[in-house]
Amino acid sequence: MGERRGRRCDPMRHVVRAEYRYDAPDEVKTWHMVRERRNGEIGHVAMCGRRLREDAETRPGTEWGRTDEVFCHSCGALYLREVPSQPLGA
């Protein structure tokens, strides 16, 4: 848990969401990071601002960097600023 202005705040939750090549759901072009909303819903606008399909595949945020397809560099930079550092493989 983090501290902000003297009060506790919950860590932000993140989800990896697919961007498809040619809108084909079987061919992932790039993975993006999406913030989970406070109500538990998963958004469809990536941290880089790209709008993704609402029905696009999602994976836990811990999958960041662990797939064969590339990840959005901008999402990665923003994500790394929001999550506490953890050893690789954790």
C-alpha positions in Angstrom: 0.0 0.0 0.0 1.2 3.5 -0.8 1.0 6.6 1.2 -0.3 9.8 -0.3 -0.8 13.0 1.7 -1.1 11.1 5.0 -3.6 8.5 3.9 -3.3 5.1 2.5 -4.1 4.5 -1.2 -4.6 1.2 -2.9 -2.1 0.3 -5.7 -3.4 0.8 -9.2 -4.5 -2.4 -11.0 -3.5 -2.9 -14.6 -4.5 -5.4 -17.3 -2.8 -6.2 -20.6 -5.2 -5.8 -23.6 -4.6 -6.9 -27.2 -4.6 -4.7 -30.3 -5.3 -6.8 -33.3 -3.7 -6.7 -36.8 -6.3 -6.0 -39.5 -9.0 -6.3 -36.8 -8.6 -10.1 -36.8 -9.0 -11.5 -33.3 -6.6 -14.3 -33.9 -3.6 -12.1 -34.8 -2.3 -9.9 -32.0 -0.3 -7.0 -33.3 0.6 -5.3 -30.0 -0.2 -5.6 -26.3 -1.2 -2.4 -24.4 -1.6 -1.7 -20.7 -5.0 -0.7 -19.5 -6.0 0.6 -16.0 -8.7 -1.3 -14.2 -11.5 1.0 -13.1 -12.4 1.4 -9.4 -15.6 -0.6 -10.0 -13.5 -3.5 -11.2 -14.3 -3.0 -14.9 -11.5 -3.2 -17.4 -11.2 -0.2 -19.6 -10.6 -0.2 -23.3 -8.5 2.9 -23.7 -4.8 2.0 -23.3 -2.5 4.1 -21.2 -0.9 5.5 -24.4 -4.4 6.8 -25.4 -5.2 4.2 -28.1 -8.7 2.9 -28.1 -8.9 -0.9 -28.2 -11.8 -3.2 -28.9 -13.9 -3.8 -25.8 -13.9 -7.5 -26.6 -10.2 -7.8 -27.1 -8.3 -10.4 -25.2 -7.0 -9.4 -21.8 -4.3 -10.9 -19.5 -3.2 -10.0 -16.0 -0.8 -7.1 -15.7 1.9 -9.6 -14.6 2.1 -10.9 -18.2 3.7 -7.6 -19.3 6.7 -8.5 -21.4 6.1 -12.2 -21.3 4.5 -12.9 -24.7 5.9 -13.4 -28.2 4.1 -10.3 -29.5 5.5 -6.8 -28.9 4.3 -4.4 -26.2 3.5 -0.8 -26.6 6.6 1.2 -25.6 4.5 4.2 -24.4 2.3 2.0 -22.2 5.3 0.3 -20.8 7.0 3.6 -19.8 3.8 4.8 -18.0 3.2 1.4 -16.4 6.6 1.3 -14.9 6.0 4.7 -13.3 2.9 3.4 -11.6 3.9 0.0 -10.3 6.4 -0.7 -7.5 9.6 -2.4 -8.8 9.6 -6.2 -8.5 12.3 -8.7 -9.4 11.8 -10.4 -12.8 10.0 -13.7 -12.6 8.1 -12.6 -9.4 
